[in-house]
Amino acid sequence: MLAENEIDRVLVVVAHPDDVDFAAAATVARFTDRGAEVVYCLVTDGDAGGFERETDGGGMAGLRRDEQRAAAEVVGVRDLRFLGYRDGVVEQSLGLRRDIARVVRQVRPDLVITHSPERNYSFVAPSHPDHRAVGGAAIDAVYPDARNPYAFPELLREEGLAAWTVREMWLDGHETPDHYVDVTGTFERKLAALRAHASQTGHVEGFEDSIREHFSRMAERAGFGPGRYAEAFKRVITA
């Protein structure tokens, strides 16, 4: 297993704008604070979500991209890749695997953070079908696609993208996480990143209190003690 100081490049692959901030923004801030490179790959623009109906007809996608860029800036991320898939109808297809494998080969990360492809029966929110499809495709893109020079040979032949082996993956939203990151020191930046997604969070009464409660429970589950916050992942060794 990788020690945190062995992780120099991180790729976060998520379905929608705001997914990374709900799951892992405080962990991302820990990485960027010590100089690690973090790249976001967003499969959709989140055009099917939000409560500002006047932005329908294409405006919601632009709004949510802008919100994600602002949220990323809060935690030190400036490299965002939007794949442009339609929100709400993502499938675990060969095309999606190829597109994620392309980004993996471009970024060459030590660690990939993505959604769990499994349904969480204890807490349904992480189990959005787009999340499960993206998580499954990302795992397949890491193993075997990105490391196999014979998988999607056009990536090498036409784009010059050589095979790359990711050493580890962290899955968010899993029903039985086994890796907890103490994010007490960066938790306020997580909240600021979530506030940047005003189309998603601005209307929710008591939003920050509920976020604090959820991630303080994660810290208690991890044994970090009172007054702490933690983000939780399922750790998967891939090398």
VOLUM-401788 format. One line per field, with one value per atom (N, C-alpha, C): residue number from 0; atom name; x, y, z. Coordinates in nm, 3 decimals. Layout:
# VOLUM-401788
num	c(NUM|...) $
atomo	c(CA|...) $
x	c(X|...) $
y	c(Y|...) $
z	c(Z|...) $
This chain:
# VOLUM-401788
num	c(0|0|0|1|1|1|2|2|2|3|3|3|4|4|4|5|5|5|6|6|6|7|7|7|8|8|8|9|9|9|10|10|10|11|11|11|12|12|12|13|13|13|14|14|14|15|15|15|16|16|16|17|17|17|18|18|18|19|19|19|20|20|20|21|21|21|22|22|22|23|23|23|24|24|24|25|25|25|26|26|26|27|27|27|28|28|28|29|29|29|30|30|30|31|31|31|32|32|32|33|33|33|34|34|34|35|35|35|36|36|36|37|37|37|38|38|38|39|39|39|40|40|40|41|41|41|42|42|42|43|43|43|44|44|44|45|45|45|46|46|46|47|47|47|48|48|48|49|49|49|50|50|50|51|51|51|52|52|52|53|53|53|54|54|54|55|55|55|56|56|56|57|57|57|58|58|58|59|59|59|60|60|60|61|61|61|62|62|62|63|63|63|64|64|64|65|65|65|66|66|66|67|67|67|68|68|68|69|69|69|70|70|70|71|71|71|72|72|72|73|73|73|74|74|74|75|75|75|76|76|76|77|77|77|78|78|78|79|79|79|80|80|80|81|81|81|82|82|82|83|83|83|84|84|84|85|85|85|86|86|86|87|87|87|88|88|88|89|89|89|90|90|90|91|91|91|92|92|92|93|93|93|94|94|94|95|95|95|96|96|96|97|97|97|98|98|98|99|99|99|100|100|100|101|101|101|102|102|102|103|103|103|104|104|104|105|105|105|106|106|106|107|107|107|108|108|108|109|109|109|110|110|110|111|111|111|112|112|112|113|113|113|114|114|114|115|115|115|116|116|116|117|117|117|118|118|118|119|119|119|120|120|120|121|121|121|122|122|122|123|123|123|124|124|124|125|125|125|126|126|126|127|127|127|128|128|128|129|129|129|130|130|130|131|131|131|132|132|132|133|133|133|134|134|134|135|135|135|136|136|136|137|137|137|138|138|138|139|139|139|140|140|140|141|141|141|142|142|142|143|143|143|144|144|144|145|145|145|146|146|146|147|147|147|148|148|148|149|149|149|150|150|150|151|151|151|152|152|152|153|153|153|154|154|154|155|155|155|156|156|156|157|157|157|158|158|158|159|159|159|160|160|160|161|161|161|162|162|162|163|163|163|164|164|164|165|165|165|166|166|166|167|167|167|168|168|168|169|169|169|170|170|170|171|171|171|172|172|172|173|173|173|174|174|174|175|175|175|176|176|176|177|177|177|178|178|178|179|179|179|180|180|180|181|181|181|182|182|182|183|183|183|184|184|184|185|185|185|186|186|186|187|187|187|188|188|188|189|189|189|190|190|190|191|191|191|192|192|192|193|193|193|194|194|194|195|195|195|196|196|196|197|197|197|198|198|198|199|199|199|200|200|200|201|201|201|202|202|202|203|203|203|204|204|204|205|205|205|206|206|206|207|207|207|208|208|208|209|209|209|210|210|210|211|211|211|212|212|212|213|213|213|214|214|214|215|215|215|216|216|216|217|217|217|218|218|218|219|219|219|220|220|220|221|221|221|222|222|222|223|223|223|224|224|224|225|225|225|226|226|226|227|227|227|228|228|228|229|229|229|230|230|230|231|231|231|232|232|232|233|233|233|234|234|234|235|235|235|236|236|236|237|237|237|238|238|238) $
atomo	c(N|CA|C|N|CA|C|N|CA|C|N|CA|C|N|CA|C|N|CA|C|N|CA|C|N|CA|C|N|CA|C|N|CA|C|N|CA|C|N|CA|C|N|CA|C|N|CA|C|N|CA|C|N|CA|C|N|CA|C|N|CA|C|N|CA|C|N|CA|C|N|CA|C|N|CA|C|N|CA|C|N|CA|C|N|CA|C|N|CA|C|N|CA|C|N|CA|C|N|CA|C|N|CA|C|N|CA|C|N|CA|C|N|CA|C|N|CA|C|N|CA|C|N|CA|C|N|CA|C|N|CA|C|N|CA|C|N|CA|C|N|CA|C|N|CA|C|N|CA|C|N|CA|C|N|CA|C|N|CA|C|N|CA|C|N|CA|C|N|CA|C|N|CA|C|N|CA|C|N|CA|C|N|CA|C|N|CA|C|N|CA|C|N|CA|C|N|CA|C|N|CA|C|N|CA|C|N|CA|C|N|CA|C|N|CA|C|N|CA|C|N|CA|C|N|CA|C|N|CA|C|N|CA|C|N|CA|C|N|CA|C|N|CA|C|N|CA|C|N|CA|C|N|CA|C|N|CA|C|N|CA|C|N|CA|C|N|CA|C|N|CA|C|N|CA|C|N|CA|C|N|CA|C|N|CA|C|N|CA|C|N|CA|C|N|CA|C|N|CA|C|N|CA|C|N|CA|C|N|CA|C|N|CA|C|N|CA|C|N|CA|C|N|CA|C|N|CA|C|N|CA|C|N|CA|C|N|CA|C|N|CA|C|N|CA|C|N|CA|C|N|CA|C|N|CA|C|N|CA|C|N|CA|C|N|CA|C|N|CA|C|N|CA|C|N|CA|C|N|CA|C|N|CA|C|N|CA|C|N|CA|C|N|CA|C|N|CA|C|N|CA|C|N|CA|C|N|CA|C|N|CA|C|N|CA|C|N|CA|C|N|CA|C|N|CA|C|N|CA|C|N|CA|C|N|CA|C|N|CA|C|N|CA|C|N|CA|C|N|CA|C|N|CA|C|N|CA|C|N|CA|C|N|CA|C|N|CA|C|N|CA|C|N|CA|C|N|CA|C|N|CA|C|N|CA|C|N|CA|C|N|CA|C|N|CA|C|N|CA|C|N|CA|C|N|CA|C|N|CA|C|N|CA|C|N|CA|C|N|CA|C|N|CA|C|N|CA|C|N|CA|C|N|CA|C|N|CA|C|N|CA|C|N|CA|C|N|CA|C|N|CA|C|N|CA|C|N|CA|C|N|CA|C|N|CA|C|N|CA|C|N|CA|C|N|CA|C|N|CA|C|N|CA|C|N|CA|C|N|CA|C|N|CA|C|N|CA|C|N|CA|C|N|CA|C|N|CA|C|N|CA|C|N|CA|C|N|CA|C|N|CA|C|N|CA|C|N|CA|C|N|CA|C|N|CA|C|N|CA|C|N|CA|C|N|CA|C|N|CA|C|N|CA|C|N|CA|C|N|CA|C|N|CA|C|N|CA|C|N|CA|C|N|CA|C|N|CA|C|N|CA|C|N|CA|C|N|CA|C|N|CA|C|N|CA|C|N|CA|C|N|CA|C|N|CA|C|N|CA|C|N|CA|C|N|CA|C|N|CA|C|N|CA|C|N|CA|C|N|CA|C|N|CA|C|N|CA|C|N|CA|C|N|CA|C|N|CA|C|N|CA|C|N|CA|C|N|CA|C|N|CA|C|N|CA|C|N|CA|C|N|CA|C|N|CA|C|N|CA|C|N|CA|C|N|CA|C|N|CA|C|N|CA|C|N|CA|C|N|CA|C|N|CA|C|N|CA|C|N|CA|C|N|CA|C|N|CA|C|N|CA|C|N|CA|C|N|CA|C|N|CA|C|N|CA|C) $
x	c(0.084|0.000|0.088|0.040|0.114|0.102|0.215|0.212|0.173|0.111|0.064|0.177|0.296|0.407|0.467|0.419|0.461|0.370|0.263|0.164|0.195|0.245|0.281|0.181|0.105|0.004|-0.124|-0.235|-0.366|-0.462|-0.538|-0.647|-0.778|-0.870|-1.003|-1.102|-1.172|-1.267|-1.407|-1.493|-1.627|-1.730|-1.855|-1.964|-2.008|-2.018|-2.080|-1.996|-2.007|-1.957|-2.021|-1.943|-1.970|-1.943|-1.936|-1.913|-1.781|-1.676|-1.546|-1.549|-1.624|-1.624|-1.703|-1.813|-1.883|-1.796|-1.723|-1.652|-1.513|-1.439|-1.294|-1.225|-1.297|-1.231|-1.127|-1.155|-1.060|-0.935|-0.952|-0.837|-0.754|-0.821|-0.751|-0.670|-0.728|-0.654|-0.529|-0.536|-0.417|-0.308|-0.347|-0.249|-0.187|-0.270|-0.216|-0.133|-0.169|-0.092|0.052|0.075|0.214|0.278|0.213|0.274|0.240|0.150|0.109|0.023|0.034|-0.048|-0.180|-0.292|-0.424|-0.498|-0.555|-0.632|-0.772|-0.873|-1.011|-1.056|-1.118|-1.184|-1.332|-1.413|-1.558|-1.627|-1.699|-1.757|-1.874|-1.958|-2.069|-2.052|-2.133|-2.134|-2.242|-2.315|-2.419|-2.540|-2.568|-2.674|-2.814|-2.828|-2.962|-2.989|-2.899|-2.916|-2.923|-2.985|-2.989|-3.130|-3.140|-3.271|-3.296|-3.204|-3.223|-3.278|-3.406|-3.464|-3.442|-3.415|-3.392|-3.263|-3.182|-3.059|-3.077|-3.201|-3.226|-3.187|-3.178|-3.142|-2.994|-2.915|-2.770|-2.699|-2.771|-2.706|-2.662|-2.735|-2.700|-2.562|-2.531|-2.400|-2.289|-2.302|-2.201|-2.189|-2.304|-2.303|-2.230|-2.258|-2.198|-2.049|-2.007|-1.863|-1.795|-1.856|-1.798|-1.793|-1.901|-1.901|-1.790|-1.770|-1.666|-1.527|-1.506|-1.376|-1.350|-1.453|-1.437|-1.411|-1.483|-1.462|-1.323|-1.276|-1.142|-1.035|-1.054|-0.957|-0.940|-1.048|-1.044|-0.946|-0.937|-0.852|-0.725|-0.694|-0.566|-0.558|-0.673|-0.675|-0.711|-0.629|-0.651|-0.661|-0.638|-0.645|-0.771|-0.872|-1.000|-1.027|-1.065|-1.097|-1.245|-1.323|-1.466|-1.487|-1.545|-1.562|-1.690|-1.788|-1.905|-2.014|-2.014|-2.123|-2.252|-2.367|-2.496|-2.520|-2.560|-2.592|-2.716|-2.707|-2.824|-2.836|-2.757|-2.772|-2.636|-2.540|-2.406|-2.412|-2.346|-2.337|-2.191|-2.168|-2.032|-1.990|-1.959|-1.936|-1.787|-1.755|-1.617|-1.568|-1.656|-1.617|-1.577|-1.653|-1.619|-1.488|-1.470|-1.343|-1.225|-1.240|-1.133|-1.105|-1.212|-1.193|-1.125|-1.160|-1.094|-0.951|-0.930|-0.794|-0.704|-0.759|-0.683|-0.633|-0.722|-0.682|-0.581|-0.600|-0.503|-0.365|-0.358|-0.227|-0.170|-0.257|-0.209|-0.152|-0.225|-0.188|-0.081|-0.086|0.008|0.010|-0.107|-0.118|-0.068|-0.027|0.000|-0.131|-0.227|-0.354|-0.469|-0.574|-0.700|-0.808|-0.882|-0.997|-1.122|-1.217|-1.340|-1.454|-1.571|-1.688|-1.678|-1.740|-1.762|-1.865|-1.841|-1.940|-2.051|-2.039|-2.136|-2.245|-2.365|-2.474|-2.455|-2.472|-2.461|-2.601|-2.631|-2.765|-2.780|-2.670|-2.677|-2.703|-2.656|-2.668|-2.680|-2.801|-2.829|-2.766|-2.740|-2.695|-2.574|-2.472|-2.358|-2.389|-2.507|-2.537|-2.612|-2.605|-2.662|-2.610|-2.697|-2.651|-2.533|-2.524|-2.406|-2.280|-2.290|-2.174|-2.126|-2.222|-2.184|-2.124|-2.180|-2.127|-1.987|-1.967|-1.835|-1.733|-1.773|-1.680|-1.637|-1.734|-1.699|-1.610|-1.640|-1.558|-1.419|-1.409|-1.277|-1.191|-1.252|-1.175|-1.126|-1.213|-1.172|-1.066|-1.076|-0.977|-0.840|-0.840|-0.714|-0.660|-0.748|-0.711|-0.821|-0.792|-0.659|-0.619|-0.712|-0.696|-0.572|-0.554|-0.448|-0.309|-0.293|-0.162|-0.132|-0.233|-0.219|-0.194|-0.074|-0.045|-0.130|-0.195|-0.279|-0.425|-0.460|-0.596|-0.606|-0.709|-0.727|-0.596|-0.544|-0.413|-0.406|-0.523|-0.523|-0.470|-0.480|-0.427|-0.277|-0.209|-0.065|-0.034|-0.103|-0.072|-0.101|-0.215|-0.259|-0.230|-0.219|-0.202|-0.071|0.004|0.134|0.126|0.015|-0.006|0.034|0.149|0.201|0.125|0.132|0.064|0.114|0.025|0.060|-0.010|0.063|0.008|-0.017|-0.142|-0.180|-0.154|-0.098|-0.059|-0.174|-0.269|-0.374|-0.496|-0.615|-0.740|-0.808|-0.876|-0.962|-1.103|-1.198|-1.337|-1.420|-1.494|-1.582|-1.721|-1.797|-1.935|-1.952|-1.845|-1.855|-1.922|-1.996|-2.070|-1.976|-1.858|-1.764|-1.626|-1.611|-1.480|-1.377|-1.250|-1.143|-1.024|-1.039|-0.930|-0.991|-0.947|-1.000|-0.888|-0.919|-0.823|-0.870|-0.785|-0.818|-0.805|-0.919|-0.920|-0.961|-0.941|-0.982|-0.918|-0.792|-0.719|-0.762|-0.829|-0.870|-1.022|-1.094|-1.238|-1.311|-1.264|-1.331|-1.321|-1.212|-1.200|-1.293|-1.318|-1.420|-1.555|-1.591|-1.718|-1.723|-1.612|-1.608|-1.623|-1.560|-1.575|-1.720|-1.786|-1.926|-2.016|-1.983|-2.063|-2.051|-1.938|-1.922|-2.024|-2.079|-2.183|-2.320|-2.341|-2.462|-2.588|-2.581|-2.701|-2.745|-2.656|-2.686|-2.706|-2.636|-2.635|-2.701|-2.719|-2.764|-2.904|-2.987|-3.126|-3.149|-3.045|-3.062|-3.049|-3.157|-3.156|-3.071|-2.985|-2.900|-2.793|-2.755|-2.662|-2.528|-2.465|-2.332|-2.335|-2.441|-2.452|-2.460|-2.535|-2.548|-2.416|-2.341|-2.210|-2.115|-2.113|-2.027|-2.062|-2.190|-2.233|-2.189|-2.208|-2.174|-2.025|-1.940|-1.797|-1.735|-1.804|-1.759|-1.790|-1.902|-1.931|-1.826|-1.778|-1.671|-1.546|-1.515|-1.397|-1.415|-1.535|-1.561|-1.547|-1.599|-1.588|-1.442|-1.361|-1.219|-1.138|-1.198|-1.127|-1.041|-1.071|-0.990|-1.026|-1.140|-1.177|-1.271|-1.325|-1.422|-1.357|-1.441|-1.394|-1.312|-1.312|-1.235|-1.330|-1.276|-1.350|-1.268|-1.335|-1.266|-1.344|-1.271|-1.329|-1.290|-1.381|-1.367|-1.367|-1.284|-1.268|-1.250|-1.278|-1.239|-1.110|-1.007|-0.875|-0.858|-0.810|-0.793|-0.651|-0.572|-0.436|-0.443|-0.380|-0.392|-0.256|-0.150|-0.018|0.055) $
y	c(-0.119|0.000|0.125|0.226|0.350|0.429|0.482|0.583|0.717|0.805|0.931|1.009|1.006|1.084|1.019|0.900|0.837|0.872|0.945|0.979|1.118|1.125|1.252|1.301|1.210|1.248|1.172|1.245|1.188|1.225|1.128|1.152|1.118|1.213|1.192|1.182|1.069|1.044|1.037|1.131|1.137|1.160|1.134|1.145|1.289|1.367|1.499|1.605|1.731|1.839|1.828|1.848|1.843|1.706|1.598|1.465|1.459|1.514|1.509|1.589|1.697|1.782|1.718|1.651|1.577|1.463|1.395|1.273|1.299|1.392|1.389|1.524|1.635|1.765|1.792|1.753|1.779|1.693|1.570|1.485|1.544|1.592|1.657|1.775|1.856|1.971|1.926|1.814|1.761|1.729|1.668|1.635|1.761|1.856|1.975|2.059|2.060|2.137|2.089|1.962|1.913|1.901|1.958|1.969|1.861|1.769|1.666|1.729|1.675|1.718|1.641|1.713|1.650|1.699|1.604|1.633|1.578|1.655|1.609|1.570|1.454|1.409|1.396|1.479|1.481|1.426|1.317|1.247|1.325|1.385|1.467|1.610|1.699|1.838|1.865|1.760|1.780|1.854|1.844|1.925|1.882|1.763|1.717|1.749|1.822|1.852|2.000|2.038|2.179|2.228|2.345|2.397|2.536|2.581|2.709|2.678|2.666|2.617|2.712|2.841|2.933|2.902|2.812|2.776|2.654|2.607|2.496|2.536|2.438|2.465|2.480|2.425|2.429|2.512|2.602|2.688|2.617|2.513|2.443|2.379|2.321|2.258|2.360|2.477|2.581|2.630|2.648|2.693|2.593|2.465|2.365|2.347|2.363|2.362|2.477|2.595|2.711|2.690|2.633|2.605|2.508|2.404|2.307|2.369|2.456|2.523|2.607|2.678|2.759|2.672|2.560|2.469|2.408|2.372|2.314|2.413|2.539|2.643|2.651|2.630|2.637|2.534|2.417|2.310|2.291|2.388|2.388|2.307|2.280|2.203|2.296|2.293|2.380|2.304|2.174|2.093|2.009|2.046|1.977|1.931|1.804|1.748|1.709|1.770|1.740|1.653|1.533|1.440|1.462|1.532|1.572|1.469|1.362|1.265|1.326|1.273|1.323|1.280|1.375|1.351|1.262|1.161|1.078|0.951|0.937|0.820|0.756|0.773|0.718|0.565|0.500|0.354|0.312|0.195|0.142|0.080|0.166|0.123|0.115|0.050|0.048|0.188|0.271|0.407|0.486|0.471|0.540|0.485|0.354|0.297|0.355|0.366|0.422|0.568|0.646|0.787|0.807|0.723|0.733|0.681|0.570|0.518|0.622|0.698|0.806|0.905|0.948|1.046|0.984|0.857|0.790|0.792|0.761|0.760|0.901|1.000|1.138|1.185|1.158|1.208|1.122|0.991|0.894|0.903|0.882|0.900|0.779|0.806|0.699|0.645|0.734|0.703|0.754|0.673|0.716|0.706|0.815|0.819|0.822|0.734|0.731|0.674|0.659|0.606|0.454|0.404|0.261|0.219|0.110|0.063|-0.020|-0.044|-0.127|-0.040|-0.093|-0.021|-0.022|0.095|0.110|0.105|-0.001|-0.017|0.051|0.099|0.169|0.318|0.372|0.516|0.529|0.555|0.539|0.647|0.765|0.877|0.846|0.773|0.745|0.650|0.588|0.481|0.529|0.657|0.708|0.622|0.586|0.498|0.553|0.685|0.742|0.715|0.724|0.696|0.553|0.459|0.318|0.288|0.350|0.328|0.386|0.507|0.570|0.494|0.453|0.377|0.248|0.175|0.050|0.072|0.174|0.202|0.248|0.326|0.373|0.257|0.163|0.046|-0.033|-0.053|-0.126|-0.049|0.083|0.164|0.153|0.144|0.126|-0.014|-0.114|-0.253|-0.325|-0.365|-0.377|-0.270|-0.178|-0.102|-0.012|0.073|0.174|0.110|-0.002|-0.065|-0.160|-0.194|-0.294|-0.224|-0.235|-0.164|-0.210|-0.327|-0.380|-0.342|-0.280|-0.230|-0.091|-0.069|0.059|0.104|0.025|0.056|0.191|0.248|0.381|0.488|0.465|0.563|0.578|0.467|0.472|0.510|0.447|0.466|0.608|0.665|0.794|0.909|0.881|0.988|0.980|0.873|0.859|0.836|0.778|0.758|0.617|0.605|0.475|0.421|0.289|0.223|0.278|0.277|0.326|0.240|0.203|0.122|0.210|0.222|0.292|0.198|0.250|0.164|0.137|0.229|0.213|0.294|0.246|0.320|0.335|0.449|0.469|0.492|0.413|0.421|0.491|0.594|0.662|0.603|0.616|0.570|0.421|0.351|0.207|0.180|0.070|0.039|0.001|-0.053|-0.093|-0.032|0.098|0.160|0.104|0.106|0.056|0.151|0.271|0.369|0.505|0.563|0.690|0.794|0.913|1.023|1.129|1.164|1.270|1.404|1.467|1.591|1.711|1.701|1.810|1.941|1.936|2.058|2.122|2.048|2.103|2.102|2.072|2.053|2.182|2.296|2.422|2.451|2.410|2.429|2.335|2.218|2.130|2.201|2.260|2.331|2.447|2.519|2.630|2.579|2.465|2.406|2.367|2.310|2.272|2.395|2.502|2.625|2.680|2.652|2.699|2.636|2.521|2.454|2.507|2.637|2.700|2.643|2.601|2.546|2.415|2.350|2.222|2.232|2.324|2.328|2.452|2.557|2.683|2.681|2.589|2.583|2.490|2.418|2.313|2.372|2.370|2.424|2.334|2.395|2.321|2.238|2.278|2.198|2.177|2.284|2.270|2.187|2.204|2.124|1.975|1.940|1.799|1.743|1.823|1.779|1.759|1.852|1.838|1.711|1.687|1.570|1.441|1.434|1.312|1.281|1.380|1.353|1.346|1.400|1.375|1.232|1.176|1.035|0.946|0.985|0.908|0.907|1.022|1.030|0.944|0.943|0.857|0.710|0.672|0.534|0.495|0.591|0.564|0.562|0.608|0.613|0.736|0.843|0.964|1.050|1.023|1.097|1.213|1.276|1.385|1.510|1.587|1.712|1.697|1.577|1.551|1.523|1.534|1.500|1.404|1.311|1.214|1.190|1.166|1.116|0.968|0.889|0.742|0.684|0.581|0.517|0.368|0.294|0.154|0.151|0.090|0.092|-0.033|-0.012|-0.122|-0.114|-0.218|-0.223|-0.270|-0.195|-0.224|-0.251|-0.260|-0.289|-0.390) $
z	c(0.000|0.000|0.000|-0.071|-0.079|0.050|0.096|0.201|0.137|0.214|0.157|0.091|0.151|0.094|-0.030|-0.068|-0.193|-0.309|-0.283|-0.386|-0.439|-0.562|-0.622|-0.725|-0.786|-0.884|-0.856|-0.856|-0.825|-0.937|-0.984|-1.078|-1.010|-1.009|-0.953|-1.068|-1.078|-1.187|-1.127|-1.164|-1.105|-1.214|-1.179|-1.275|-1.297|-1.189|-1.197|-1.126|-1.167|-1.083|-0.944|-0.845|-0.700|-0.638|-0.720|-0.662|-0.587|-0.646|-0.580|-0.451|-0.446|-0.327|-0.213|-0.245|-0.141|-0.085|-0.173|-0.131|-0.079|-0.142|-0.122|-0.126|-0.124|-0.141|-0.032|0.091|0.199|0.186|0.137|0.109|-0.004|-0.109|-0.220|-0.169|-0.081|-0.027|0.047|0.118|0.184|0.081|-0.030|-0.134|-0.194|-0.234|-0.300|-0.204|-0.076|0.022|0.032|0.009|0.017|-0.122|-0.223|-0.354|-0.454|-0.421|-0.516|-0.627|-0.746|-0.859|-0.857|-0.865|-0.868|-0.992|-1.066|-1.186|-1.167|-1.208|-1.205|-1.345|-1.356|-1.479|-1.449|-1.513|-1.491|-1.613|-1.595|-1.709|-1.768|-1.685|-1.735|-1.685|-1.741|-1.696|-1.592|-1.552|-1.452|-1.503|-1.634|-1.694|-1.653|-1.592|-1.549|-1.404|-1.338|-1.196|-1.172|-1.059|-1.023|-1.006|-0.947|-0.912|-0.971|-1.058|-1.125|-1.266|-1.278|-1.403|-1.520|-1.492|-1.603|-1.678|-1.624|-1.694|-1.783|-1.800|-1.892|-2.034|-2.123|-2.261|-2.282|-2.193|-2.209|-2.105|-2.039|-1.941|-1.815|-1.777|-1.654|-1.665|-1.779|-1.797|-1.779|-1.841|-1.827|-1.685|-1.619|-1.479|-1.391|-1.411|-1.323|-1.351|-1.475|-1.503|-1.431|-1.437|-1.368|-1.218|-1.161|-1.018|-0.981|-1.065|-1.034|-1.043|-1.139|-1.149|-1.023|-0.977|-0.856|-0.735|-0.724|-0.611|-0.615|-0.734|-0.747|-0.705|-0.739|-0.703|-0.551|-0.478|-0.331|-0.274|-0.337|-0.285|-0.368|-0.453|-0.522|-0.649|-0.714|-0.838|-0.954|-1.058|-1.173|-1.305|-1.303|-1.424|-1.419|-1.496|-1.499|-1.642|-1.660|-1.791|-1.791|-1.879|-1.891|-2.014|-1.996|-2.106|-2.185|-2.128|-2.204|-2.223|-2.142|-2.149|-2.093|-2.134|-2.087|-1.943|-1.864|-1.723|-1.712|-1.625|-1.594|-1.675|-1.782|-1.868|-1.899|-1.809|-1.831|-1.822|-1.916|-1.916|-1.909|-1.852|-1.839|-1.972|-2.067|-2.204|-2.236|-2.347|-2.395|-2.427|-2.482|-2.513|-2.390|-2.282|-2.158|-2.100|-2.106|-2.059|-2.137|-2.268|-2.351|-2.313|-2.293|-2.263|-2.128|-2.030|-1.900|-1.908|-1.981|-1.999|-2.065|-2.159|-2.223|-2.118|-2.029|-1.927|-1.830|-1.794|-1.708|-1.773|-1.901|-1.969|-1.983|-1.996|-2.003|-1.869|-1.762|-1.629|-1.563|-1.584|-1.527|-1.372|-1.312|-1.167|-1.088|-0.965|-0.869|-0.812|-0.794|-0.728|-0.812|-0.825|-0.884|-0.777|-0.759|-0.669|-0.756|-0.730|-0.808|-0.723|-0.785|-0.715|-0.699|-0.594|-0.585|-0.690|-0.764|-0.859|-0.793|-0.663|-0.593|-0.530|-0.523|-0.458|-0.307|-0.248|-0.103|-0.044|0.029|0.085|0.220|0.277|0.405|0.386|0.272|0.245|0.093|0.045|-0.098|-0.185|-0.132|-0.216|-0.302|-0.253|-0.341|-0.455|-0.455|-0.550|-0.673|-0.704|-0.829|-0.944|-1.039|-1.147|-1.226|-1.243|-1.308|-1.227|-1.095|-1.009|-1.029|-1.025|-1.037|-1.174|-1.279|-1.413|-1.427|-1.377|-1.386|-1.302|-1.181|-1.097|-1.163|-1.220|-1.287|-1.407|-1.487|-1.605|-1.565|-1.458|-1.413|-1.364|-1.291|-1.246|-1.366|-1.466|-1.586|-1.664|-1.664|-1.734|-1.669|-1.536|-1.463|-1.482|-1.465|-1.485|-1.562|-1.687|-1.746|-1.847|-1.882|-2.006|-2.011|-1.909|-1.919|-1.921|-1.854|-1.845|-1.961|-2.038|-2.144|-2.277|-2.335|-2.459|-2.576|-2.562|-2.670|-2.654|-2.542|-2.523|-2.585|-2.666|-2.735|-2.799|-2.893|-2.952|-3.019|-3.055|-3.117|-3.022|-2.891|-2.796|-2.810|-2.837|-2.860|-3.004|-3.098|-3.240|-3.286|-3.245|-3.297|-3.201|-3.071|-2.973|-2.896|-2.917|-2.851|-2.702|-2.655|-2.512|-2.473|-2.411|-2.371|-2.251|-2.234|-2.122|-1.988|-1.890|-1.756|-1.652|-1.548|-1.439|-1.316|-1.278|-1.155|-1.037|-0.931|-0.819|-0.722|-0.713|-0.612|-0.651|-0.606|-0.623|-0.487|-0.469|-0.352|-0.403|-0.352|-0.395|-0.288|-0.330|-0.236|-0.243|-0.136|-0.133|-0.110|-0.076|-0.054|0.081|0.087|0.210|0.325|0.294|0.398|0.371|0.392|0.369|0.467|0.424|0.511|0.519|0.462|0.467|0.501|0.610|0.658|0.660|0.608|0.606|0.704|0.801|0.896|0.823|0.797|0.718|0.803|0.933|1.021|0.979|0.940|0.906|0.775|0.688|0.558|0.541|0.649|0.634|0.599|0.649|0.616|0.467|0.404|0.259|0.184|0.238|0.179|0.180|0.291|0.299|0.201|0.187|0.092|-0.051|-0.081|-0.215|-0.240|-0.141|-0.158|-0.174|-0.105|-0.121|-0.263|-0.329|-0.467|-0.561|-0.523|-0.604|-0.561|-0.580|-0.527|-0.591|-0.716|-0.781|-0.718|-0.646|-0.583|-0.432|-0.369|-0.223|-0.164|-0.244|-0.188|-0.132|-0.178|-0.136|-0.016|0.029|0.129|0.269|0.342|0.478|0.569|0.647|0.739|0.670|0.548|0.469|0.539|0.585|0.644|0.772|0.851|0.973|0.941|0.836|0.801|0.750|0.676|0.627|0.743|0.836|0.954|1.032|1.048|1.125|1.055|0.924|0.851|0.862|0.841|0.837|0.977|1.076|1.213|1.253|1.204|1.229|1.165|1.046|0.983|1.070|1.131|1.218|1.342|1.398|1.513|1.476|1.358|1.312|1.294|1.250|1.229|1.358|1.468|1.595|1.613|1.538|1.548|1.669|1.731|1.850|1.820|1.926|1.909|1.849|1.782|1.725|1.598|1.538|1.416|1.300|1.179|1.058|0.974|0.904|0.820|0.693|0.583|0.460|0.448|0.392|0.395|0.254|0.236|0.105|0.120|0.014|0.002|-0.078|-0.021|-0.082|-0.170|-0.293|-0.388|-0.443|-0.420|-0.471|-0.616|-0.706|-0.849|-0.916|-0.838|-0.896|-0.809) $
